Amino acid sequence: MTCWHVSEVWAKGSLCRAALLAVALVLVVPPVAGAQDEAPTPAASREIRYGPSRTGFGIMFFRTAHGDAKVDTADAREVFVSFPQAAPAFDPADLQSRAKDWLAGVNLGHDALLLHLAPGVRAHSELNGSIVTVWLTADAAGTAEPAETTAADAAGGAQRLDVLRARMQLRDQRLHEARAQFETLRKSMPESSEPVAGLAQVEGQ
């Protein structure tokens, strides 16, 4: 078997240098801070990784060729994550199971993710290089409490995800997409004023 010294490989050209850098990046990608040795689900290992941390629970979103995930924690009871393209391929039920003490529900859409926080949990996001992390910790009032999600909660969460997606499209000036989303919501949520208000905002742009 032929063995190459690193300096010899580096001198052989850009292709070899790129291969070395790719290996280095794989080796230095940090795990969730303080996470246990339990590996993430294989389907989630490339673009999303999650697990317990020293102070709570962490969910990491890795940058893709299309860009970074955007995280909105403005609502104290939920976290909205939007992706530049399709959402990472992972099992939301697995995330819900592993974070059962921290999340009351998980709704996954084509290009967005909605995390419903359990009572007593607060969330904040952090950008570190090419990784966006959502940290879930117990709020100052006490410890997190597990919460069960009913079928009605799941259905409501799916609609909430669509509303937040439409708002994000409006904020990003993707007006055609926002108008279509709000029109769909107006038909599926006739009792809600949010779709109508959203359409008015679109027309006002």
Sine and cosine of phi, psi and omega as CSV:
sin_phi,cos_phi,sin_psi,cos_psi,sin_omega,cos_omega
0.00,0.00,0.72,-0.69,-0.01,-1.00
-1.00,0.08,0.74,-0.67,0.01,-1.00
-0.93,-0.37,0.67,-0.74,0.00,-1.00
-0.91,-0.41,0.68,-0.74,0.16,-0.99
-0.98,0.21,0.55,-0.83,-0.04,-1.00
-0.82,0.58,-0.67,0.74,-0.04,-1.00
-0.90,0.43,-0.56,0.83,0.02,-1.00
-0.93,0.36,-0.66,0.75,0.01,-1.00
-0.91,0.41,-0.65,0.76,-0.04,-1.00
-0.89,0.45,-0.56,0.83,-0.04,-1.00
-0.97,0.23,-0.23,0.97,-0.11,-0.99
-0.99,0.14,-0.13,0.99,0.09,-1.00
0.70,-0.72,0.11,-0.99,-0.09,-1.00
-0.91,0.42,-0.57,0.82,-0.04,-1.00
-0.89,0.45,-0.71,0.71,0.02,-1.00
-0.92,0.39,-0.64,0.76,0.02,-1.00
-0.88,0.48,-0.65,0.76,0.02,-1.00
-0.89,0.45,-0.62,0.79,0.01,-1.00
-0.91,0.42,-0.67,0.74,0.02,-1.00
-0.89,0.45,-0.67,0.74,0.01,-1.00
-0.90,0.44,-0.62,0.78,0.01,-1.00
-0.89,0.46,-0.67,0.74,0.03,-1.00
-0.90,0.43,-0.67,0.75,-0.01,-1.00
-0.88,0.47,-0.66,0.75,-0.01,-1.00
-0.90,0.44,-0.63,0.78,0.02,-1.00
-0.89,0.46,-0.62,0.79,-0.07,-1.00
-0.96,0.27,-0.48,0.88,-0.11,-0.99
-0.99,-0.17,-0.04,1.00,0.03,-1.00
-0.87,0.49,0.85,-0.52,-0.12,-0.99
-0.97,0.23,0.58,-0.81,0.10,-0.99
-0.97,0.22,0.14,-0.99,0.12,-0.99
-0.86,0.51,0.74,-0.67,-0.08,-1.00
-0.81,0.58,0.84,-0.55,0.06,-1.00
0.95,0.32,0.22,0.98,-0.07,-1.00
-0.91,0.40,0.45,-0.89,0.07,-1.00
-0.95,0.30,0.13,-0.99,-0.06,-1.00
-0.97,0.26,-0.07,1.00,0.00,-1.00
-0.90,0.43,0.82,-0.57,-0.05,-1.00
-0.98,0.21,0.48,-0.88,0.07,-1.00
-0.93,0.36,0.27,-0.96,0.02,-1.00
-0.88,0.48,0.66,-0.76,-0.07,-1.00
-0.81,0.59,-0.63,0.77,-0.03,-1.00
-0.93,0.38,-0.30,0.95,-0.06,-1.00
-0.98,-0.22,0.00,1.00,-0.21,-0.98
-0.97,0.25,-0.35,0.94,-0.06,-1.00
-1.00,0.08,-0.69,0.72,-0.12,-0.99
-0.90,-0.43,-0.28,0.96,0.00,-1.00
-0.58,-0.81,0.62,-0.79,0.03,-1.00
-0.55,-0.84,0.62,-0.79,-0.05,-1.00
-0.52,-0.86,0.42,-0.91,0.01,-1.00
0.12,-0.99,0.17,-0.99,-0.01,-1.00
-0.92,0.39,0.54,-0.84,0.08,-1.00
-0.88,-0.48,-0.04,-1.00,-0.02,-1.00
-0.90,0.43,-0.48,0.88,-0.08,-1.00
-0.89,-0.46,0.05,1.00,-0.02,-1.00
0.14,-0.99,-0.89,-0.45,-0.04,-1.00
-0.56,-0.83,0.64,-0.77,-0.02,-1.00
-0.84,-0.54,0.63,-0.77,0.06,-1.00
-0.81,-0.59,0.89,-0.46,-0.11,-0.99
-0.95,-0.30,0.74,-0.67,0.05,-1.00
-0.91,-0.43,0.87,-0.48,-0.05,-1.00
-1.00,0.02,0.62,-0.79,0.03,-1.00
-0.88,0.48,0.66,-0.76,0.08,-1.00
-0.93,-0.36,-0.02,-1.00,0.02,-1.00
-0.90,0.44,-0.33,0.94,-0.03,-1.00
-1.00,-0.04,-0.16,0.99,0.03,-1.00
0.81,-0.59,-0.19,-0.98,-0.05,-1.00
-1.00,-0.06,0.41,-0.91,0.17,-0.99
-0.95,0.31,0.52,-0.86,0.06,-1.00
-0.95,-0.32,0.75,-0.66,-0.07,-1.00
-0.89,-0.45,0.76,-0.65,0.03,-1.00
-0.87,-0.50,0.90,-0.43,0.01,-1.00
-0.91,-0.42,0.42,0.91,-0.05,-1.00
-0.90,0.44,-0.59,0.81,0.06,-1.00
-1.00,0.10,0.82,-0.57,-0.09,-1.00
-0.92,0.40,-0.28,0.96,-0.08,-1.00
-0.97,-0.24,-0.04,1.00,-0.04,-1.00
-0.47,-0.88,0.32,-0.95,0.07,-1.00
-0.81,-0.59,0.82,-0.58,0.02,-1.00
-0.95,-0.31,0.81,-0.58,0.00,-1.00
-0.87,-0.50,0.83,-0.56,0.05,-1.00
-0.91,-0.41,0.53,-0.85,-0.06,-1.00
-0.88,-0.47,0.54,-0.84,-0.02,-1.00
-0.91,0.40,-0.41,0.91,0.07,-1.00
-0.71,-0.70,-0.49,-0.87,0.01,-1.00
-0.88,0.47,0.54,-0.84,0.02,-1.00
-0.90,0.43,0.42,-0.91,0.04,-1.00
-0.84,0.54,0.53,-0.85,0.02,-1.00
-0.99,0.15,0.96,-0.26,0.06,-1.00
-0.43,-0.90,0.22,-0.98,-0.04,-1.00
-1.00,-0.07,0.95,-0.33,-0.01,-1.00
-0.88,0.47,-0.46,0.89,0.03,-1.00
-0.92,0.40,-0.55,0.83,0.03,-1.00
-0.93,0.37,-0.68,0.73,0.06,-1.00
-0.88,0.48,-0.70,0.71,0.02,-1.00
-0.86,0.51,-0.67,0.74,-0.02,-1.00
-0.91,0.40,-0.71,0.70,-0.05,-1.00
-0.95,0.32,-0.49,0.87,-0.03,-1.00
-0.95,-0.31,0.53,0.85,-0.10,-0.99
-0.88,0.48,-0.43,0.90,0.03,-1.00
-0.99,0.13,-0.15,0.99,-0.12,-0.99
-0.87,-0.50,-0.45,0.89,-0.05,-1.00
-0.88,-0.48,0.71,-0.70,0.07,-1.00
-1.00,0.02,-0.32,0.95,0.00,-1.00
-0.11,-0.99,0.38,-0.92,0.03,-1.00
-0.69,-0.72,0.82,-0.57,0.07,-1.00
-0.87,-0.49,0.83,-0.55,-0.02,-1.00
-0.92,-0.39,0.82,-0.57,0.07,-1.00
-0.95,-0.32,-0.12,-0.99,-0.03,-1.00
-0.88,0.48,-0.69,0.72,-0.06,-1.00
-0.73,-0.68,0.41,0.91,-0.04,-1.00
-0.45,-0.89,0.36,-0.93,0.00,-1.00
-0.68,-0.74,0.72,-0.69,0.03,-1.00
-0.87,-0.50,0.84,-0.54,0.01,-1.00
-0.95,-0.31,0.85,-0.52,0.05,-1.00
-1.00,-0.09,0.87,-0.49,-0.07,-1.00
-0.97,0.23,0.62,-0.78,0.09,-1.00
-0.95,0.31,0.37,-0.93,0.04,-1.00
-0.83,0.56,0.67,-0.74,0.03,-1.00
0.99,0.10,0.16,0.99,-0.02,-1.00
-0.91,-0.41,0.65,-0.76,0.13,-0.99
-0.83,-0.56,0.36,-0.93,-0.07,-1.00
-0.74,-0.67,0.53,-0.85,0.18,-0.98
-0.55,-0.84,0.43,-0.90,-0.03,-1.00
-0.94,-0.34,0.36,-0.93,-0.04,-1.00
-0.54,-0.84,0.76,-0.65,0.07,-1.00
-0.98,-0.21,0.85,-0.53,-0.01,-1.00
-0.76,-0.65,1.00,-0.08,-0.04,-1.00
0.92,0.39,-0.89,-0.45,-0.04,-1.00
-0.99,-0.17,0.24,0.97,-0.07,-1.00
-0.83,-0.56,0.79,-0.61,0.13,-0.99
-0.97,-0.23,0.82,-0.57,-0.05,-1.00
-0.88,-0.47,0.72,-0.69,0.15,-0.99
-0.98,-0.20,0.87,-0.49,0.00,-1.00
-0.98,-0.20,0.77,-0.63,0.05,-1.00
-0.94,-0.35,0.83,-0.55,0.00,-1.00
-0.68,-0.73,0.30,-0.95,0.06,-1.00
-0.95,0.30,0.66,-0.75,0.00,-1.00
-0.97,0.25,0.09,-1.00,-0.10,-0.99
-0.91,0.42,-0.32,0.95,-0.07,-1.00
-0.97,0.25,-0.33,0.94,-0.01,-1.00
0.32,-0.95,-0.43,-0.90,-0.06,-1.00
-1.00,-0.09,0.33,-0.95,0.02,-1.00
-0.94,0.35,0.54,-0.84,0.01,-1.00
-0.86,-0.51,0.77,-0.64,0.02,-1.00
-0.86,0.50,0.54,-0.84,0.01,-1.00
-0.69,-0.72,0.63,-0.77,0.02,-1.00
-1.00,-0.06,0.62,-0.78,0.01,-1.00
-0.96,-0.28,0.84,-0.55,0.02,-1.00
-1.00,0.04,0.15,-0.99,0.04,-1.00
-0.88,0.47,-0.62,0.79,0.02,-1.00
-0.90,0.43,-0.64,0.77,0.04,-1.00
-0.89,0.46,-0.67,0.74,-0.02,-1.00
-0.90,0.44,-0.68,0.74,0.02,-1.00
-0.91,0.43,-0.69,0.72,0.04,-1.00
-0.90,0.44,-0.59,0.81,0.02,-1.00
-0.91,0.42,-0.61,0.80,0.02,-1.00
-0.90,0.43,-0.66,0.75,0.05,-1.00
-0.92,0.39,-0.64,0.77,0.03,-1.00
-0.88,0.48,-0.64,0.77,0.04,-1.00
-0.87,0.50,-0.67,0.74,0.01,-1.00
-0.91,0.41,-0.64,0.77,0.02,-1.00
-0.89,0.45,-0.72,0.69,-0.02,-1.00
-0.91,0.41,-0.59,0.80,0.05,-1.00
-0.89,0.46,-0.69,0.72,0.01,-1.00
-0.89,0.46,-0.65,0.76,0.03,-1.00
-0.89,0.45,-0.65,0.76,0.02,-1.00
-0.90,0.43,-0.66,0.75,0.04,-1.00
-0.89,0.46,-0.65,0.76,0.03,-1.00
-0.90,0.43,-0.69,0.72,-0.01,-1.00
-0.90,0.43,-0.55,0.83,0.01,-1.00
-1.00,0.05,0.14,0.99,0.01,-1.00
0.90,0.44,0.45,0.89,0.13,-0.99
-1.00,-0.02,0.94,0.34,-0.23,-0.97
-0.92,0.39,-0.62,0.79,0.00,-1.00
-0.89,0.46,-0.70,0.72,0.01,-1.00
-0.92,0.40,-0.66,0.75,-0.01,-1.00
-0.90,0.44,-0.68,0.74,0.00,-1.00
-0.88,0.48,-0.70,0.71,0.00,-1.00
-0.90,0.44,-0.64,0.76,-0.01,-1.00
-0.92,0.39,-0.69,0.72,0.01,-1.00
-0.92,0.39,-0.57,0.82,0.05,-1.00
-0.89,0.45,-0.68,0.73,0.04,-1.00
-0.89,0.45,-0.67,0.74,0.00,-1.00
-0.92,0.39,-0.57,0.82,0.01,-1.00
-0.88,0.47,-0.55,0.83,0.01,-1.00
-0.98,0.18,-0.59,0.81,-0.05,-1.00
-1.00,0.04,-0.28,0.96,0.00,-1.00
-0.77,-0.64,0.88,0.48,-0.08,-1.00
-0.89,0.46,-0.38,0.93,-0.03,-1.00
-1.00,0.09,-0.17,0.99,-0.06,-1.00
-0.99,-0.13,0.59,-0.81,0.03,-1.00
-1.00,0.01,-0.19,0.98,-0.08,-1.00
-0.88,0.47,-0.73,0.68,0.01,-1.00
-0.88,0.48,-0.64,0.77,0.01,-1.00
-0.90,0.43,-0.70,0.72,0.03,-1.00
-0.89,0.45,-0.61,0.79,0.03,-1.00
-0.91,0.42,-0.67,0.74,0.04,-1.00
-0.89,0.46,-0.62,0.78,0.01,-1.00
-0.90,0.44,-0.63,0.78,0.03,-1.00
-0.92,0.40,-0.62,0.78,0.04,-1.00
-0.88,0.48,-0.73,0.69,-0.03,-1.00
-0.92,0.40,-0.41,0.91,-0.01,-1.00
-0.99,0.13,-0.12,0.99,-0.02,-1.00
-0.98,0.21,0.00,0.00,0.00,0.00
